[in-house]
Amino acid sequence: MLYVHLVFAISALLMGGAVLCLAKGSARHRLMGRGWMVLMAGTAISSFWLSGLWEDHRFSPVHLLSVWVLVCIVVAVRAARAGQIKLHRRFVLGSYLGLLGAGAATLLPGRLFHTFFFA
């Protein structure tokens, strides 16, 4: 499941960056934005099959981020459909920055990617 999670997360990182660079409100922005939302949902949902930071527990506080991402997706989609573009923008940008932060956190000492890249 780690590989599924990584494929979703890396794809969301790349597509999210592309969506942010597109003309807002264009057909391409809306289509790719929908794809990005699916990738973010896949990233969040797949994280629940990964063990938490605490070895003795299934979940850790990091999983709260996954719950928050799912909330952000719902709010962002509803806001866009209601024409509340500022609200939509805040939740989408916040979700993307959270994705960047979560990715950066995987490089901290003791985490799998830190070991993979720096050990």
Buried (B, 14 or more C-beta within 10 A) or exposed (E): EEEBBBBBBBBBBEBBEEBBEBEEEEEEBBEBBEBBBBBBBBBBBBBBEBEBBEEEEEBBEBBEBBEBBBEBBEBBBEBBEEEBEEBBBBBBBBBBEBBEEBBEBBEEEEEEBBEEEEE
